[in-house]
């Protein structure tokens, strides 16, 4: 089913995990989250918090991804496409 889901050019899967769970372990398996390129960073953050049952004040968290060889904070006002988020992107939920 996920394969047919990705046939729509607006769909992607991102891999998301709270940074506190990685403990520096790059081999930790991320949870795949269905997303859309036209989602905002705020929409994705809320979906990630819901995925991990972190149902608290979402202003206490930010999303960070790996782009261009460095950690980049995901802008909550821009769309994922504007931010350059691609299918399979590793994303961490980081407490602020």
Beta strands, then each sheet from edge to edge (+ up, - down):
strand 1: 11-18
strand 2: 31-36
strand 3: 61-67
strand 4: 70-73
strand 5: 90-95
sheet 1: 2+ 1- 5- 3+ 4-
end
